[in-house]
Amino acid sequence: MFNELINASDEMNAVSSVENFKIGFRLGVKMMCNSLFYDNNEEFRD
C-alpha cells in the first residue's frame, strides 16, 4: 500500500512538472514575440 502511495505521488509530480513546463514555454514564446514586434505588430525591429 505504501508503494502505491509513492507511485501515485511520483505520477502527480510528473504531471505537475509537465504542466509547469508548458506554462513556462508559452510565457517564453510570448516574451520572444513581444520583443520582435512593434506595438502595432506590423514590422519587425532591427
QUIPEHU-V796049 format. One record per run of one state. SS is the DSSP state (a for helix, b for strand, c for the rest). FROM is the first residue (numbers start at 1). TO is the last residue. If there is no record, write none. Layout:
((SS | FROM | TO) (SS | FROM | TO))
This chain:
((c | 1 | 1) (a | 2 | 36) (b | 37 | 37) (c | 38 | 43) (b | 44 | 44) (c | 45 | 46))
